């Protein structure tokens, strides 16, 4: 569904200053996948989401979504892409909803813009997100969680192949956030839509099959979820709360030049100083080992 190769985004702050938000990012997302993107503020995750949504254009590299190159799209093609291929959910509900319209009218609006208004489709979507009883309620009559569910229905109005969500649980409590993520999983299974969610909440990422970490404008690692089965491989092991027991494994991502971004906590564990840009590397019993050169020098002395 998504293929990013050596993706670069440069912003001009003024005539003399340029900021590189993405620095050769590589990423692949399969059709039907539910994937999370994490990263600190300024890492480039929101920049990536904006480009996937057709809200911004890459400066260089390749960005292909559903077989379409967003780098070479005309303005007219980009409008059609935003109407038909992708759905976007903002963290701020004021950007998702029009306050003087009802929930149903809000969901009908994208279909109107696409020339295909369907009242029955709007009702179906609101029922799917659990708001069939709120069809005629306006923004002020809905809770934060209900507003976000209306926003999800709006994003699905034109049957997009890709659903993008920028911190969709940022303005709700933990319990509501859990409900919203469960809704994303349900829609992913029921509709087969590819979903990419940017989040800072690591608890939510435990429900995703794959999470990509972005650091300094590049894909630095992937966190994969593994399900453990019993000896017969038929029953899923349960934890103390009766929930499926999962474990996550983090994999560093190597770019085309063979470069790795090592997580900062790993480097700190070996006493690596932030002002040092060198690390000792050794091959030991078929494994590549990273060592703090300062510590190794102290040992030799």
N, C-alpha and C positions, 0 to 999 in steps of 0.2 A: 504493500500500500504506500509506504514512504521509503524513499531512498535518498539519503544525503551523502554527498561525497565531496570532501575537502571544502565544506561550506564556509564562506567568509562573509561577514557583515561589518562594514565600516560606517560609522556615523561621523559627520562633520559637525563639530561643536561650533566652530567659527572658521574664518578663512585660514587660520594657521594651525588649528588643533583638530586632530582626528582621533576617534576612539574605536578600537577594534573589539566589537562585542562577541563575534564568533571568529575563531582562529583556525580554520581548517577542520571543522567538525564532521565526523562520519557517523551515520546512524541508519539502521534499517528497521522498519516496523512491518511485520507481516499482516496480511489481511485477517480481520477478525480478532486481532490481539487487543488486550486491555493492558496498557503500559503506563507506568508512572515516570515522571521526570523530576529529579530532585537536584538541588544545588543552592549554594549560598547566594545572597543578594549580589547582583552584578556578575553572576557566573555565565549568563547568556541564555538561560532557560526560557524566559519570557520573550526574548528576541526570536528564538527558534519557533516558539508557538505562534507568534505574530506572522512569521513568514509562512508557516504551514497553513495559517488561516487566510493567506492572501492579503494581509493588512500591511505587509512590508515586503520589499523585494531584496533578494540576496545581492551582495556586491560581486561575488565570484563563486565559483564552484558549481555543483549540480544539485538541484532540488526537484525531485520527481515525486508527484503524488498521484496515485491511480493512473499511472502512465502519462501524466501531463507534466511538462517542464514548466515550473513557475518562473524560471529565469527568463524564458523567451516569450511569455504570454503577452498578448496585446491587452490594452485596458478593457476592451470589450470582452475578451475571453476571461479576464480576471473577474469581472462582474458575474459572468455565468458560473465560474468556478465557485464563487462565494455563495451563490444562490442554490447550486445543485449538488456540489461535491462535498462541501464541508459545512459543519455546524459548529458554532462557537458559544461557549458559556463563560461569562465574565465573573470575577469574584464579586464585583459591585453590582447588586441587582438593579441599580438605577440605569445601568447600561444594557440590561437584559429586557426590562419591562417598561411599558408605557403606563403611567399611573392612572390615567383617566379611562383606560380600556379594561374590560373584564378579562379574566384569565383566558376564556375561550377566544375573545377577540385578539388578544396578544398572540395566541398560537396561530390564528388565521392570518395574521399580518404577513409573515414571510411567504405564505402561499399566494397571497394577493400580489405581492411584489413579483412573484414568479409566474403570475397569470393563471394560477390554478387554485383558487379559493375553494376549500372543501370543509364545510361545517362538520360533517360526520368525522372527517379525519382529525380535526381539532379535538372533538369530544373523545375519540378513541385514544388519542395520545394522553390527554389529561387523565383518563381512566387508567391508562397504563402506568402513570407515575403516581397513582393513588389519590387523584384530586377530582374524581368524577362528581363529588358533592360540592365542588368549589367553582363550577363552570362560570357562574355569573358574579363572582366576587372580584372586587378591584384590589389593587396593590395594598391599600391601607387596611384591608380586611383579612390579609394573609400574614402568617408568621414568616420569619426569615427562612425557615426550612421549606415552607410551602412555596414561597417566592422562588427559591432555587429550583424546586421541582417543576414549577411553571417554566422557568428558564430552560430546563432540560427538554421539556416538551416543545418549546419554541425552536430549539436547535435541531430537533428531529422532524420539524414540520415538512420539509421538502425532501425527506428520505435521503439524507446525506450518507455517503459511504465512510466518512471520517468525522468523528466527533472530538472536538478539542475543548478542554476545560482548564481555565487558569485559576488555580486556588479555589475550586468550587465550594470548599468547606471552610474557607477562611473567616467567614462572618457568622458562623453558627457554633453551637456548643458541641462537645464531643459526641454525645448520644445522637444528635441530629446528623453530624458528620458521618457517623457510622451508617446511619440509615441511607444517606445520600450515596455513599460508596456501594452499599448493597444494591441500590437501584441501578447504578452504573453496571454492576456485574450482571444483574438481571437483564438489562437492555442489551448488553453485549452478547449474552447467551440467546436471548429471544430473537433479536433482529440481526445478529451477526455483524453489527457495525463495529468498525475499528475505533477504539477510544484511546486518546492520549491525554493524561491528566498531569498538570504541573502542581506539585504540592510540596510543602515544607514539613508536613506531618508524617513522621516515620511510622507511626502506628497504623496509618491508613495504607501505607505501602505494603504492609504485611499481607494484605488481601489481594495484592496484584501478583500476577505470575512473573512479571519482569519489571525491574526498575532501573533506569539509566541515570547515572550521576554525571552532571556536567560541572567541570571546574576550569576556570580561565578560558571559557569559550571553546572547550573541546570535550568530547566524551571521555571521561576518565575511568569509569568502571561500570559494570552491570551487576545488579543484585538479582539472583534467580531464586525462585521458590522451589523447594523439593518436598514431595510428599512421601512419607515413610509408610510402608505397608508391612503387614505381618509376614511370617515365613511362607504362608500360602499365597501371599500377594492379593488377597481378596478383600480384607477388611482394613479400613483406614485406622491407624492408631489414634486414640483420643487422649487429650490432656486432662487435667484435673477438673476443668469446667465442662467437659464433654464436647469440646470443640476439636476439629481435626488438628492433629499435631503437624506443624510445618517447620522446616528449617530453611534458612537462607544462606546462600554462598555468594560471596562477592568476587567477581572476576575483573581484573584490570584489563583495560582495552588498549591494544597495541595499534598504532597508526601505520600507514603504509611505509613509513620510513623505519619501522621497528622501534618507535619511541613509546615509553610508558609514562603515565602519570601515577606516581606512588602516593597513596593516601597519606595525608599529613600525620595522622595518629600512628601509622606504621613507622614513619621516620622518627617521630618523637620517642617511640618505644625503644629505639636503639641509640637515643641520645643525640640525634642529628640536630645541629644548630641551623636556624633559619637563614643565617647570613652565609652559610656554606653552600656552594652549588656543585659540590663533588661528593660522590658516594663510591665506596670501594665495591667491586663486583668480582665474585669468584664462582667457579664451577666446581661443585662438590657432590660427588656420588650421583651424578645425573640431574642435579638441581642447581639453579642459579641463585646464589646467595648474595644479599646486599649487606654491607658492613659499614659502620661509621669509621671513616679513615682516621679520625682523631683518636678514637678509642683503640684502634689497632696499633697506632703509632705509640700510644702510652704503654701498651702491653709489651711491645718489642723493646722499649727502653727499660 
